[in-house]
Amino acid sequence: MKTQPLKTDIFVNECSLQAQFQSISEFETAIINFIALIEEIKAKNNFNADFYRGNIFINVQAIKNQVFQKNFNELKQASQTKFKRLLTTGLKDWQKQSLHQSTDNYTLVETKEDITNTSIAEVSERKLQRNEIVFLLVNFTNSNFKKSHPKYQLCQIIPVSKNQKHNIELDCLDNKDAFEQWVQDKLDFRSLLERENQRYTKTTHEFQGKIVYKEIKTGYFWYLDNLHKNHFEVFDNQGRHLGEADLQGSIDTNKADKSKKYKP
């Protein structure tokens, strides 16, 4: 039986406007495509998503050496109206409840560009704090965010560094086909243990009401936490607690608890 859809937060990535358009007509096409993509994503009724945007388009450029607002005012009235409506209808302003601090330093790993006080920085911080949520950035077309995603070939990732200590990789995309791949594979509504059957095998045991799975390579035992349902408990083959793993399978050994035991 499939589990409930993972909670998903989807952000407009204003940083993907990088003066990549040569004319107003190119920019208009990009705006139209962006609106269509967001509307396509919002129309999905089989996943639990919230949508976010910031009020920081003033800091970006659509056409090189030109102010965004000037270019935006040169768009057809219909495009302006649709874009404004998109941003103000059903999209939350993350800046009203920002989690990342402007005193911290968020940079793009590949270019060392400072992206503090942007949507990318906010998603980075939320990913660090809220591992029960899946995050996605939606880009405008033809941006420089082209680093191939290691799991979803039509998507990209944005590597981010926080204070030169934390390395965070964020999923992003800019077209419908990439979104369809991402939502099908990333948001497979089965748990990690169910869908990766070459890595885990189901045992005949249950623990706290949840089926226990055995990791084939390590012999570790995994089960989904039955109370919060936002992490896995992981034990070694002797039943000692190794820590908690997020829903993508990364184990946090700092959360190991000697009082927790599992009898294989």
HELIX and SHEET records of a PDB file:
HELIX    1   1 GLU A   14  SER A   16  5                                   3    
HELIX    2   2 ILE A   24  ALA A   43  1                                  20    
HELIX    3   3 PHE A   57  ASN A   59  5                                   3    
HELIX    4   4 PHE A   68  ASN A   73  1                                   6    
HELIX    5   5 GLN A   77  THR A   88  1                                  12    
HELIX    6   6 TRP A   94  GLN A   97  5                                   4    
HELIX    7   7 SER A  119  GLN A  129  1                                  11    
HELIX    8   8 LYS A  176  ASP A  185  1                                  10    
HELIX    9   9 LEU A  192  ARG A  195  1                                   4    
HELIX   10  10 THR A  253  LYS A  255  5                                   3    
SHEET    1   A 7 LEU A  91  ASP A  93  0                                        
SHEET    2   A 7 ASN A  48  ARG A  53  1                                        
SHEET    3   A 7 LYS A   7  VAL A  12  1                                        
SHEET    4   A 7 ILE A 133  VAL A 138  1                                        
SHEET    5   A 7 HIS A 166  LEU A 173  1                                        
SHEET    6   A 7 GLN A 156  LYS A 162 -1                                        
SHEET    7   A 7 TYR A 106  LEU A 108 -1                                        
SHEET    1   B 2 GLN A  18  PHE A  21  0                                        
SHEET    2   B 2 GLN A  61  ILE A  63  1                                        
SHEET    1   C 6 TYR A 200  PHE A 207  0                                        
SHEET    2   C 6 LYS A 210  GLU A 215 -1                                        
SHEET    3   C 6 PHE A 221  LEU A 224 -1                                        
SHEET    4   C 6 PHE A 232  PHE A 235 -1                                        
SHEET    5   C 6 HIS A 241  ALA A 245 -1                                        
SHEET    6   C 6 ILE A 251  ASP A 252 -1                                        
END                                                                             
